[in-house]
Amino acid sequence: MATSARFALPASLSFITISILCGCSSSTNNNNADAAAASAKMDAAFVTPSDLPPSISYDSSPLADGPANTDGPSVIDGPSMIADAFVPNDVAGKDVGIETSTDLPAVTSYDSSSGPDKPAIIDVPSDNSVDIAFPVDGPQAMSDLASGSVDTVAGPDVATCGSLSQPCCAKDGGETCNSNLLCLGGASCSCAKTLFGRYLLREDGALLYETDPTSTAQTTVLDANTGLPLANVTDALEGSTHGCAVLGTDQSVWCWRTAANGNSSGQLANGTTDTSGPVFRATQVLAAANQPLTNVVAVADVRQGNLGTVACAVTADGKLYCWGTLTWITNNGTALSSPYAIPVTTDGVTPLTGVVQASLDGSAYACAIVQGASSKDVWCWGENGNGQLGTGDQTSRRYPTKVVGIANPVKVVASGSYGTTCVIDGTNVRCWGLNVKGAVGNGTTNSPVLAPTLVTLSGGTTALSGIVDIVGGTYPNPLDGDFDAMCALANNNTVQCWGFGFQTSPATYGVSNVVALGTLGTSDSNATVRLLTSDGVYHIGTTTRSPNCGLLQ
């Protein structure tokens, strides 16, 4: 007859991770159970009964086809429930087999000398195992097993590694977290994956709109058809009164309004224009009546100012489709708007192809990284009053024109009411255009700058380097007009900023361990940077908040 036992939880807690065979309790799976038990005779370790939490009960009766294995882990025939508090979310509540003391190998030895900050990590490399973490009264490492040993590794004195806001779990040479959580910068577990302007993308593919500090709202973007959170988002853009996102499941693009007038120029590309309707309710972008735009892999960056009434998307075949206000994007300065997505062309007929990434300064001008026959190049077009196209002059261009002087473009950013453009070139940065507040980052305010210019640190001799991302922003100043600033994320997780509100050369922004950049805010006197740090905290200037990682409605 099966027996069970419960044991007291020790007062001093560390944690131990055990790979335990599961899903084998049914008598119809005896053959699989035997094979699984045999496969577990590898590196393994066991806790003694006195170390088991009181919430664990286990069944010591043998399998239907024979007694429990005595020289290695055995699978048992009864469910052993492990309390949710002690296991990862994706394991809690499952039936798993727990070894009884009579099944432990005779060579068992335990080591408690490593200290409370060195919990044992036990790994059974079996496809049929489940990793489970629960408290024990010290780092109970197992050694001298017949087929291997287990090492102690550094770790926190908690039972919740892998959980929200907790350290990542060390596993198989990497860092992991529970389901729908991401290990940020190898440090802590968070639902936040990355940022797009004011939008925060969660690991589960949901999108949150992070309001300014005057409010604490984190608004979920919903599917207008179902009322459920828009799912499987892979990329997003923030316009002035609208937003758009790519859904990875079917490579479609969806848009929504963030204010009543968010479709006044056709920004939703649903075939209509209007100035009223529900906010944060996404509908699919159309290329023509009843014809969705398909095969979409990315959306373009769009400046969020009052000219940001446009959106563009890149398709898998390298074409660029745009909608909303297209005055300078496709029509050489003559007023034009479209409620459908239309292709950008090189001559009015031939679509621009090879597009990898694109950025728009609202509806004023655009730049794109284009894959050529042997290299990538930057192409720009639209209004050019401050040399923002990088063509060496101030003449506007109706069609995309190649920018010279860039060897290895990675990302381009078009920003500002009057136009400053920057591109990551390898790991350096080159900028051009309006520079009255130092947005070109060359240590001067000489403006305009008509060709790509290397961004340098103070003194002008050392290039800014190690850059992996860059964002731009425009600040409305009632005395001087709108001016630009730039911030760049380096591979050491620091941020360098320059331009209005900063200096004329890059200076380190006062937040470290940054893993993602959002956007630069709009303030009359201060430059507000939105970013995400490796501890899962969302920053808006000096204001911080925890992302909503709970159930979304």
Number of C-alpha atoms within 10 A of each C-alpha: 6 10 10 13 12 14 14 13 16 16 9 11 19 26 28 27 23 22 22 24 28 20 18 25 21 14 13 10 11 18 12 14 24 18 12 21 23 16 18 23 19 18 19 25 30 25 21 15 14 14 19 19 19 15 16 16 19 22 19 25 17 17 21 14 10 9 12 23 20 12 15 23 27 28 31 29 24 23 19 21 17 24 16 15 13 18 23 21 15 12 19 15 14 16 17 25 24 26 24 21 12 11 17 19 17 12 11 15 14 16 14 15 11 16 13 21 17 23 30 28 27 26 22 21 16 16 10 19 20 21 18 19 26 24 25 26 20 25 27 28 26 25 19 13 20 16 11 13 15 19 13 18 15 14 19 17 19 18 22 23 25 26 24 20 20 20 24 28 25 17 14 9 6 10 19 23 25 22 15 18 23 26 28 27 18 16 20 25 28 30 28 31 20 20 26 22 27 26 24 28 23 25 20 17 21 20 28 25 21 23 14 16 14 7 8 10 13 17 16 21 29 23 19 19 11 10 12 14 20 24 18 20 23 21 21 26 25 28 26 20 22 26 29 28 29 26 21 18 10 12 18 22 30 25 29 30 27 21 16 15 20 26 27 20 22 25 36 33 32 26 17 15 19 14 13 13 15 13 18 23 22 26 20 23 28 23 21 15 12 10 12 18 22 16 17 23 22 26 26 28 29 29 31 29 22 12 18 23 30 35 32 28 32 25 22 15 13 19 19 28 23 26 29 27 26 27 20 23 32 29 18 19 18 10 11 16 22 22 25 24 26 22 21 23 19 15 11 13 9 10 16 19 19 21 23 23 24 26 24 30 32 28 26 26 30 30 31 27 23 22 17 11 7 6 10 18 22 28 22 29 28 29 26 22 16 22 25 37 35 30 22 16 16 17 16 21 21 21 21 22 18 18 18 14 14 18 13 17 22 21 22 28 29 32 34 29 25 22 27 32 31 29 28 24 21 16 18 20 30 24 29 31 31 28 28 18 22 27 39 36 32 28 22 16 17 13 17 20 23 20 21 24 20 22 27 22 20 17 10 15 10 11 18 22 18 17 22 20 21 24 26 30 30 28 24 17 14 9 7 7 11 18 25 29 29 31 26 25 22 20 15 13 18 18 27 20 26 29 29 24 21 21 18 26 23 27 17 14 16 10 16 14 16 24 23 26 24 23 26 25 22 19 13 14 12 13 23 19 24 25 27 28 22 22 21 26 16 23 21 21 18 11 12 14 14 14 19 18 15 7 5 13 10
